[in-house]
């Protein structure tokens, strides 16, 4: 029953993507858009040749690895900081009183707005790119960890106390595990945000990366290159989300209801 | 207060009162309760729906502190939660992120019992409540009755001096409830502990109790005490059983 449903879903997915490509091909072949917009054939051709012929300094896998490194470093550091700050705000009234107003003030500012300030303080090196990729992730993880820590069931904490658990153990064995599903939900969104921010990050004096490819394409009016960059960012983003889901399944098995 | 037999009581409440204070008004929930529970005695606190039964139990547990009087468990004044009192919750309060084994060994692990000893101990009680084979299951995969078995095993495995049970079968359907009552009784016969059991179900009270304390509506105090001297396991349809049941129900109705 379940298998059959999976097969059905896969069929629909493949059909939908095929329809998208056909639509794209149709528009770029039979409408005036063909003058300006490259069709799927051209884009896919460039995508394939870019595996062997370098664009700028690297072939496409090189650009991809550079971008991935930037995103993963920014995301990891942001996640750790976000969990610490979020759980602290949720668990301690003092931390909440001190950090929440600042956090609420900075939260709505999009990563792209930080570019000038980040360059001013950290230059145009890699650190700036890590920071720009991390900002969006940080707010997401912090917010989720905060809500998670606030909503820890007080009865579970009382129960652990009755069983003779120390306050330190209660934090590590009750409070933290209680927040993991929330934190993971935040990390899912955070990883996508970081990955999306790579374009902004690579506006800052970059010579390589997927974001740089799009910038470069746009500067040289090479729309095909822009589209290759978009496709790569889209596919890798989808893959990253899938990897996160697998990790979540492993770590939060207790929280997943199976029918 | 009367003492039972020659034993010194293991739980004593002396003129215990609990009043919730807020800025505008105060709400007296428990008024001047004094009672003793002997070692290995099964005492049921029986009272109407919203009376202060759970508050009274929480006062013994140390989860709340009295605003008047004192609570003693095993000669020591109760001032905070502690592992000498095991609690079985109506909501089960299982740790959802721990397996059955993880839940049952949670207390011993907290108190630094080495892995081999605590595993053996946890396994013993898991077997005793009939959950062998489910050691590695998470609570969200278990039925209501099974979850409450885990709750009972968890309390037992921490080896408390007294067990405090707050309507543990309140959420279960009637069929499961009868089964759990019978199993709890069997378990208690095998592993004798002092139990204070809260319920508003008269049948459950008479089936389980050595002694039933009838509580009034808030502010709660002990209205009457009824001993149940029927041989165990008891029969629900036994005329003597029904007579006691009728009596405690009448006593309880009078308190309303």
Boltz contact constraints between the chains, C-beta under 6 A:
constraints:
  - contact:
      token1: [A, 155]
      token2: [B, 93]
      max_distance: 6.0
  - contact:
      token1: [A, 156]
      token2: [B, 93]
      max_distance: 6.0
  - contact:
      token1: [A, 158]
      token2: [B, 63]
      max_distance: 6.0
  - contact:
      token1: [A, 159]
      token2: [B, 93]
      max_distance: 6.0
  - contact:
      token1: [A, 161]
      token2: [B, 81]
      max_distance: 6.0
  - contact:
      token1: [A, 162]
      token2: [B, 81]
      max_distance: 6.0
  - contact:
      token1: [A, 162]
      token2: [B, 87]
      max_distance: 6.0
  - contact:
      token1: [A, 163]
      token2: [B, 83]
      max_distance: 6.0
  - contact:
      token1: [A, 163]
      token2: [B, 106]
      max_distance: 6.0
  - contact:
      token1: [A, 163]
      token2: [B, 107]
      max_distance: 6.0
  - contact:
      token1: [A, 163]
      token2: [B, 110]
      max_distance: 6.0
  - contact:
      token1: [A, 163]
      token2: [B, 158]
      max_distance: 6.0
  - contact:
      token1: [A, 164]
      token2: [B, 83]
      max_distance: 6.0
  - contact:
      token1: [A, 164]
      token2: [B, 110]
      max_distance: 6.0
  - contact:
      token1: [A, 164]
      token2: [B, 111]
      max_distance: 6.0
  - contact:
      token1: [A, 165]
      token2: [B, 110]
      max_distance: 6.0
  - contact:
      token1: [A, 169]
      token2: [B, 110]
      max_distance: 6.0
  - contact:
      token1: [A, 177]
      token2: [B, 97]
      max_distance: 6.0
  - contact:
      token1: [A, 254]
      token2: [B, 96]
      max_distance: 6.0
  - contact:
      token1: [A, 254]
      token2: [B, 97]
      max_distance: 6.0
  - contact:
      token1: [A, 254]
      token2: [B, 138]
      max_distance: 6.0
